[in-house]
Amino acid sequence: MNKLTQYLPKKAYERLQDNHEAVLIDVRTEAENRFVGRPLNCLFVPWVEAPNCSPCPEDFVAAIQRLGCQLDTEIILICLNGYRSNDAGQCLIKRNFSNVAHIVSGFEGDLDENNQRGNVSGWRHDGMPWDQC
């Protein structure tokens, strides 16, 4: 059985630079993706979406396949802080995708002592390329 690989942002970015066939997929909601920012050159496939915010694994897998991802495509998932990307990655592994990783600290990372994100860890904090529209 395949296992979900865990990366910190720098390692994930290195993998994306080393393998130009690898895809970075942001699984956050549309609002997070639009208003908080996103990694450069990522694709957007939400794991959950408003209003019910419940995952629909079948729809998620179908969306990943519509992107052209094969079962052996290197897929790296990112979310806010690593929880949803872990769940989405486990979903893909259960459906026979063999080369799936997720970024454990996500885009904004862990909460700091003031319950704020982005100050301790995560894609932005670690200086990986991102933008905001």
C-alpha positions as CSV (number, residue, x, y, z in Angstrom):
1,M,0.0,0.0,0.0
2,N,1.3,3.5,-0.8
3,K,1.8,6.0,1.9
4,L,1.2,9.7,1.9
5,T,4.5,11.6,1.9
6,Q,4.9,14.6,4.2
7,Y,6.9,17.7,3.1
8,L,7.8,21.0,4.7
9,P,7.4,23.9,2.2
10,K,11.0,24.1,1.1
11,K,11.2,20.4,0.3
12,A,7.9,20.6,-1.6
13,Y,9.2,23.5,-3.6
14,E,12.5,21.6,-4.4
15,R,10.4,18.6,-5.6
16,L,8.4,20.9,-7.9
17,Q,11.7,22.4,-9.3
18,D,13.2,18.9,-9.8
19,N,10.2,17.3,-11.4
20,H,8.4,19.6,-13.9
21,E,5.7,17.0,-14.3
22,A,4.7,17.3,-10.6
23,V,1.7,19.3,-9.8
24,L,1.0,21.5,-6.7
25,I,-2.7,21.5,-5.9
26,D,-4.3,23.9,-3.4
27,V,-7.2,22.2,-1.7
28,R,-8.5,25.2,0.3
29,T,-11.8,26.9,-0.3
30,E,-12.2,29.4,-3.1
31,A,-12.4,32.2,-0.5
32,E,-9.1,31.2,1.1
33,N,-7.4,30.8,-2.3
34,R,-8.6,34.2,-3.5
35,F,-8.3,36.4,-0.4
36,V,-5.4,34.9,1.5
37,G,-3.1,34.2,-1.4
38,R,-1.8,31.0,-3.1
39,P,1.5,29.4,-4.1
40,L,2.7,30.4,-7.6
41,N,1.8,27.9,-10.3
42,C,-0.6,25.9,-8.2
43,L,-3.8,24.4,-9.4
44,F,-7.0,24.8,-7.4
45,V,-9.2,21.8,-6.4
46,P,-11.1,22.4,-3.2
47,W,-11.4,19.4,-0.8
48,V,-14.5,21.1,0.8
49,E,-16.5,24.0,-0.3
50,A,-19.3,26.2,1.1
51,P,-22.1,26.0,2.0
52,N,-21.9,22.5,3.5
53,C,-18.1,22.2,3.9
54,S,-18.2,18.4,3.7
55,P,-15.8,16.6,1.6
56,C,-17.1,14.7,-1.5
57,P,-14.2,12.3,-2.3
58,E,-15.7,11.2,-5.6
59,D,-16.0,14.8,-6.9
60,F,-12.5,15.6,-5.6
61,V,-10.9,12.6,-7.4
62,A,-12.8,13.3,-10.6
63,A,-11.5,16.9,-10.5
64,I,-8.0,15.7,-10.0
65,Q,-8.4,13.3,-13.0
66,R,-9.8,16.1,-15.2
67,L,-6.5,18.0,-14.6
68,G,-4.8,15.1,-16.4
69,C,-3.3,13.5,-13.3
70,Q,-2.6,9.8,-13.7
71,L,-2.3,7.4,-10.9
72,D,1.5,7.8,-10.9
73,T,1.6,11.6,-11.3
74,E,3.6,13.3,-8.5
75,I,0.9,15.3,-6.7
76,I,1.7,17.7,-3.8
77,L,-1.3,19.1,-1.9
78,I,-1.4,22.2,0.2
79,C,-4.1,23.7,2.4
80,L,-4.2,26.2,5.3
81,N,-2.3,24.2,7.9
82,G,-1.9,20.6,6.6
83,Y,-5.1,19.0,7.9
84,R,-7.3,19.1,4.8
85,S,-4.4,18.3,2.5
86,N,-3.7,15.2,4.7
87,D,-7.3,14.1,4.3
88,A,-7.3,14.8,0.6
89,G,-4.1,13.0,0.1
90,Q,-5.3,9.9,2.1
91,C,-8.3,10.0,-0.2
92,L,-6.1,9.8,-3.3
93,I,-3.9,7.1,-1.8
94,K,-7.0,5.0,-1.1
95,R,-8.0,5.4,-4.8
96,N,-4.6,4.0,-6.0
97,F,-2.7,7.2,-6.7
98,S,0.8,6.2,-5.9
99,N,2.9,9.4,-5.7
100,V,1.1,11.8,-3.4
101,A,2.5,14.2,-0.8
102,H,1.1,17.0,1.3
103,I,2.7,20.1,2.9
104,V,2.4,19.5,6.7
105,S,2.5,23.2,7.7
106,G,0.2,24.3,4.8
107,F,0.1,27.8,3.4
108,E,-0.3,29.7,6.6
109,G,1.2,27.3,9.2
110,D,0.5,26.9,12.9
111,L,-1.0,29.3,15.3
112,D,1.4,31.6,17.2
113,E,1.0,32.6,20.9
114,N,-1.6,35.2,19.7
115,N,-3.7,32.7,17.8
116,Q,-2.5,34.2,14.5
117,R,-1.3,32.2,11.5
118,G,1.6,33.1,9.2
119,N,4.1,33.9,11.9
120,V,5.5,30.5,12.8
121,S,5.5,28.2,9.8
122,G,3.9,27.6,6.4
123,W,4.5,28.3,2.7
124,R,4.4,32.1,3.1
125,H,6.4,32.2,6.3
126,D,9.1,30.0,4.8
127,G,9.6,32.4,1.9
128,M,8.2,30.2,-0.9
129,P,6.8,32.1,-4.0
130,W,3.2,33.1,-3.8
131,D,0.8,35.8,-4.9
132,Q,-2.6,37.2,-4.1
133,C,-5.2,38.6,-6.5
